[in-house]
Amino acid sequence: MKDEDIERPAAMKVRQGIQDAMTYSLPDKKFTEKKIDIVEVDIELKNLGWNFNNYRILNLTDIHLGQWINPEYLDELIDYANTLNVDIVTLTGDYFSYNLHDYDKALENSLKKLTAKDGKFGVLGNHDHWMSAERVRNIFKAADIVDLSNDVHTFKKGDDCLNLCGVDSSTVCADDLDKVIAKMPKDIPSILLAHEPDFAKQSSQTELFDLQISGHSHGGQFIIPKFETTPFRGPNSTRYPVGLYKVGNMIQYTSKGLGTNSFRIRVNCKPEITIITLKTSKKQIIEIE
Ligand SMILES: [Fe+2]
């Protein structure tokens, strides 16, 4: 899908105006570990080989660079993420909000610094398409990030395999799950990156994915205390807006993300870095002579 074919919301200029007003009128934020929710989730996958037991995935999503997450903030956040000793990094979209040209080089430089043992993998969000999917894909290339838009990467360790799949943004109708299914080796544990969490309804029905990782909702930027959910649910995040869900036989995980929408406010809903640790449900057979 080309940049010129994307349908953009009519109110983009108004949203950018609100965002700019809030960005310039409120003081700059500095990254500190304390202001971030480091959410650690263990997820058991059936048939996961023992070689992938305790495999650690760091997910970053919805950076929305250029608002209160400025280039310095992102740089410090990435320095911190690099200390977390994970196997792979996944990125689930919305790197920009309404201004790409002032921040694209900064994003590229920060993402180049991001490291993980087995690599970096990403998909795009609706905002990336609204700005320029082509430029974001070039940033991926420059930063050595595997673009999993409607694509699959299969990891192999010893006799065990794991599919990491991705779909492009469903908000802009760039998703092509059939293409992913045609490419993916079957009968091995499979994870899907999808910017929009409600895509889980569709992906779970295929019975081919064990886990979907998403962002997009920002956790509604307000979590009701004790209920751990949000009343603020935008398009494509009405069903699974925050945290863990079981959708059919698939697990859906929706991160609260890092940035915000035009309104720079988060109540009981800190920005999030997610670390997912995969666990096998297989029994280990120990042979005793
Ligand atoms: Fe989004």
Boltz pocket constraint, residues with backbone or C-beta under 6 A from the ligand:
constraints:
  - pocket:
      binder: B
      contacts: [[A, 94], [A, 125], [A, 126], [A, 127], [A, 195], [A, 216], [A, 217]]
      max_distance: 6.0
